Amino acid sequence: MTDETSEKITMKEAIRRKHNINKVLLYGGYNVKEISDMEDLTEEQYSEVNRQLSQIRKHWWLFPDYFWVIGIALSSLCFFYFHQNYVRISAIVVVSYCTSQLAYRAGLLYGYVRGYKSGHEEGIHKALGISDDEAS
């Protein structure tokens, strides 16, 4: 598009044309708006994801999250209460380990939810025969 033609189209007109194109393009009998609505997770799917996350929290790890929080709190108290270097270094190591365990768990759960959503979207695209270029 050259500068001369782009000056002739207003923003409102460009948005209207985009919406018209999205209505005309059909994939498996669905337009773009309907497909984007299908890509969003329903309440049932969100509740299933939350159920699976609670199962992961219960069965994958030996110690629950509050164990690591207590470890951080106790090690922090030891760091400030005792003045020996070996106690302070040990407290720093324990705080670092407990914090990294909590961060690892949060990242794993976050990645699980992202993967679930991505798999849902890709499944819809595959079922309707939408390529990656068309999806973007």
Summary of the structure (lengths in Angstrom):
residues: 136
radius of gyration: 25.7
end to end distance: 20.9
largest distance: 76.0
contacts: 306
relative contact order: 0.10
helix: 81%
strand: 3%
